[in-house]
Amino acid sequence: MDEAQAMLFSTPFMRTIFAPEAHVRAMLTFEAALARAEARAGIIPSAAAEAIAAQCQSELFDINALYREAVHAGTPAIPLVRMLTVRVEGEAQRYVHWGATSQDVIDSALMLQIRSGLDLLINDLLAICASCAQLAEQHRHTPMAGRTLLQQALPISFGLKAARWLAMLTRLLSELRAIRTHGLVVQFGGAAGTLASLGDKGLIVASLLAEELHLTLPDLPWHTERDRIGLLAGTLGTLAGALAKIANDVVHLAQNEVGEVTEEAVAGKGGSSAMPQKRNPVDATRALAAARLAIGFVPTVLAAMVQEHERAVGGWQAEWAAMPDLFGYCAGAADGVRATLAGLQVNTERMRENLALGGSLMMSEALTMALALHMGRPAAYRLVQTLGQRVIAGEGDLQQIAQTDAHVRAFLSAEEVERVLEPTNYLGSTDILIDRALAAYRAMHEET
């Protein structure tokens, strides 16, 4: 991700978490924790661990030089260990990076960065969920057109639409929290995953290292078993898709011809360089672009799972670029949706007007089901289909035609037809469904 893309489609906070300086800081955190763990296990002197930890400060390192050297070394861990070793004085110098391998450093550092990245995403999603919950409650009885295949279908409430957004994000929040709790594991296996260099104390050091880093201890080192990374990438890609779905709904509802929602009006936002009248959905558009970019990195991470024996050639290395960008663009999508919903303006009057488009033909199913109780569904369907053709021919709207049709009047009075064709009377289990989404959200929120 170059700086221009980062400014447009990511967030400053997520860029900071995955910046080179943060990567070096995380690798140094590993080296300090390793030294302390080995001192606790009686493998190296405590004084050596203290001396090593004292030098594990990122501001003491020339980060640009480190990454330039990494190009030739093949990994940033090698120049980092070299630079750290030079800084440590005396006898302690010999214990730097004791028993570890480059991948132990880089994978564990990535886990530390992922933990911070997940915390940021989870906080953003909680804010989005709060907006969705507010919209669901506030507009649970606000009727609007439900649309299938981009055509008006049946009435729904805008609260139900927001509740579906909420339910989707609640599920994904639970997934991210589960990964945050159980899926972030330390990497420590030594050169080939056997911990042979530490004799019979390898597993003890691994356990103490996980404790020092506040990471979970896996059953085995996982140098080329990348299922955890793949599952995380898949979850982030799914999250990006979910955020894009919300942004896409908003963009379509904001079209001039629909006009049911708009983003918050802010001076200088959403204009056009050529058309003074334009008011574009900027935040939702940014979310859509960022989500598409994020999803594009998921195949890279999944393809990188095909790794060779005990150390990968290219696959693991591809993750170094893909995972930071995946997190960065997911953050951009979340930020765009958060901003969109926080200031969303809902035009309830326009929603009601759109329900009446086409002569109230949207209520055809409601009339069909009311008549079906008396004449059976096939006959009712044919009758209402005939009435609909009259509406299309310009004879009037569905209510007028149905109230004067002899076949309809044989079973339904004019008042009953009016009641049947009232959109708010045909919302089914909407209230219960909204309550379910809100209950799941509140239960999840209480676990925070």
Residue, then its C-alpha position, 0 to 999 in steps of 0.5 A: m500500500d503506497e502512501a496515497q492509497a493509505m490516506l484514501f482507503s485505510t486509517p492512520f491508526m491501522r497504518t501505524i500498527f503495521a508500519p515498519e517501525a511497529h514491525v521492528r518494535a514487535m520483533l524486539t519485543f519478541e527478542a526481549a521476551l525470549a531472553r526473559a523466558e530463557a532466564r526464567a528457565g535457567i538457560i541464560p543468566s538473568a543479567a544477560a536477559e536484562a542486558i538484552a532487553a535493555q537494548c530492545q528499543s526500536e528508537l535505537f535502530d536505523i529502521n531504513a538501514l535494517y530493511r535495506e539489509a533485509v532485501h539481501a538477507g531475505t528476512p528482516a530478522i537477520p539484520l535485526v538480530r545482527m544489529l541487536t547483538v552489536r548493541v549488547e555488550g559483554e558476556a550477554q552478547r552471546y545469548v541474543h536470539w538463543g535457540a530461535t530462528s528468524q521465522d519465530v521472530i517474524d511470526s510472533a511479531l506478526m501475532l502481536q501486530i494482529r492483536s492490535g489490529l483486531d482490537l482496532l477493528i473490533n472497536d470500529l465494528l462496535a461503533i458501527c453496530a451501535s449505529c445499526a442498533q439505533l437505526a433498527e430501533q428508531h425505524r422499526h416501523t418506518p415502511m419502505a420498499g423491499r427490493t429483489l433483483l433491484q426491483q420493488a418487491l414487498p414492503i419492509s421497514f428500514g429498521l429491519k434492513a438496519a437489523r440485518w446489517l446489525a445481525m451480520l456484523t454481530r456474527l462477524l464480531s463474535e468470530l473476530r473476538a474468538i480469533r483474538t482470544h484463541g487464535l493468536v499463538v506464539q511461534f517458537g520452534g527453532a531451526a526446523g520446528t524441533l527446539a533441539s537447540l534447547g535440549d529438554k527445555g525447549l517446551i518450557v521456554a515456549s510456554l514461558l515465552a507465550e506467557e511473556l508475550h500474552l499469546t496462546l501456546p500452540d500444541l506444535p510450532w506452525h512454521t509452514e502450517r498456515d491455517r490460522i493465518g488463512l482463517l484470519a484472512g478469510t474472516l477479514g475478507t468476509l468482514a470486508g464483504a459485509l461492510a461493502k454490502i452495507a455501503n452498497d445498500v446506502v449507495h443505492l438508496a441514495q440515488n436521486e431516483v430513490g432518494e431514501v437516504t443521504e450521507e450527512a451534509v458537510a461543507g465541501k464533501g461529496g461535490s463534483s469538479a464539473m457538476p455543482q448540483k452533485r452530492n455524492p456518497v463519499d464515505a460509502t464509496r470509500a468503504l466500497a473501494a477499500a473493501r474490494l481492495a481488502i478482498g483482493f488480498v485474501p487469495t494471496v494469503l490462501a495461495a501462500m498456504v501451499q508451503e514447502h516442508e519445514r520452511a516456505v519459499g515465497g509463500w510465507q514471505a508473501e504474507w508479509a505484504a498481504m496481511p498488513d494491506l488486508f488489515g489496512y483496507c479492512a480498517g478503511a472499509a470499517d471507517g467508511v461505513r462507520a462515518t456513513l451510518a453515524g451521520l445517515q439522514v433517512n428520508t421517511e417521506r420519500m420512502r413512503e412515496n416510493l411505496a406508492l410507485g407503480g400504482s401500489l402494485m407492490m401490495s399485489e401479494a398481500l391482496t392475493m393472500a387475502l383473496a386466497l382465503h376465499m377462492g384458493r391461491p391459484a384463482a386469487y393469483r390470476l385475479v390479482q394478475t388481471l387487476g395488475q394489468r389494468v393498473i399498468a394500462g393506466e386505469g388507476d391504482l391497485q386500490q381503486i381498481a380492486q375496490t370497484d372490481a366485482h370479483v374482489r367485492a364478492f369477498l372483500s369490502a372497500e375498507e378491507v381492501e384498503r386495510v389489506l393494501e396498507p404497507t404497514n399492515y404487511l410487515g409480517s414478523t418484522d418486529i420479532l426479527i428486529d428484536r432478535a437482532l437487537a438481543a443478539y447484539r446486546a448479548m454480545h455487547e455485554e461480553t465486552 
